Amino acid sequence: MKLTLSASALLLTVMLPFAAHADIPGHHPGYLHALTDLRDARWNLEHRPGDAAVSRQEDVAINEIDQAIEAVQRLAIADGKDLYNKPQEDVRIDHPGRLHHALDLLKQAHNDLAQEEDNPTVHEFQHHAFEHLDNAIHATDHAVHEVEHNRY
């Protein structure tokens, strides 16, 4: 009995570090952070009051973010991530206004996705995510430029 209890304790001690990572399938850690940042960027764009010219750029960015979210969700699923796990956003507000914050979030999402991916089955999803994310960054940057130079 003592031997069985000791063996069980030893086995538990050896296996515990492996169990801690059991709920984190897949190798790429950035997908869930990118999703959080994309969702938060979308919220910032959607809830910013503005004029028609800037709103058109925001609409473009929101559409691209929606498509990037879809592509990143596919990446996360292929990597075995739990889509219901929602980490906090990576970026803290250090610029005035929602447009700047959305732009910071989009850039951080880009950084999260740029981590090395060794699963060749997800490269196409990753390419689509980058394409839409880069388009969203461009549209948001254009909206920031229009507001800063009063070209709306």
Secondary structure, DSSP 8 states (H G I E B T S, - for coil): -HHHHHHHHHHHHHHHHHHHTTT--SS--SHHHHHHHHHHHHHHHHT----HHHHHHHHHHHHHHHHHHHHHHHHHHHTT--TT-----S----SSSHHHHHHHHHHHHHHHHTS----GGGHHHHHHHHHHHHHHHHHHHHHHHHHHTT--
